[in-house]
């Protein structure tokens, strides 16, 4: 298949390109202005849209506008560019995030759950609405709501590993918030599965089937690196350091991948312990 990818140089994009090319697919890397980089004279079977301004930064007014615009307007422009191709691709797989759900406490969240409240929820809702507009010209659309992606060379876990390896790991607040996670290899396999399976469409939770609380995540990461994790990072202190963005660390999202499982996707790492050991080994 001929597949165009935006954000191909990012944490997920690099691994996805490697997996697709190993699978004998042909990959076109789209630049910062993905819509203009769509190859007008090359037949595309699929577009995977991963590009976006990093969320893990202090949320100034300007930063929030960049985050929103890169996802909402960026996706709008990409979909318009796809519509202008002589033959639009058959499928668009667009990244989204479990931030769509907001802070939902103990509620079990499959893909039928509605959007929550807050900045990230609003961004994700607008992001997905723009992707869905591709259905108007016959494109199958899959929106994968990424959870915490566990990989060796980046992402949130990359920032956690050093303090945990130094014995400075800490739970966040009381640690009762649910964390929805996925191993990088499972996420890239899920994206490829969504590209290849004609029945795949709509929202998919890009998470493993077994979410855990922050207390449990902290315990298992400490065990994976053979260090204690006795500390606590209070919410007020995190907000002093990171501002409004720190709230997403305390939002509880107990997500399950009902749609991928129903479609027949099989996880290589359904349990957190094995996923963490694979990353840190």
Secondary structure, DSSP 8 states (H G I E B T S, - for coil): -EEEEETTTSHHHHHHHHHHHHTT-EEEEE-SSHHHHS-TTS--SEEEE-----SSS---HHHHHHHHIIIIIHHHHHHHHHHTSSS--SEEEEEEEGGGG---TT-EE-TTS---SSHHHHHHHHHHHHHHGGGGGT-EEEEEEE-EEE-TTSHHHHHHHHHHHTT--EEETTS-SEE-EEEHHHHHHHHHHHHH-TT--EEEEES-S--EEHHHHHHHHHHHTT----EEE-HHHHHHHHGGGGGGGT---EE--HHHHHTT---S--SHHHHHHHHH-
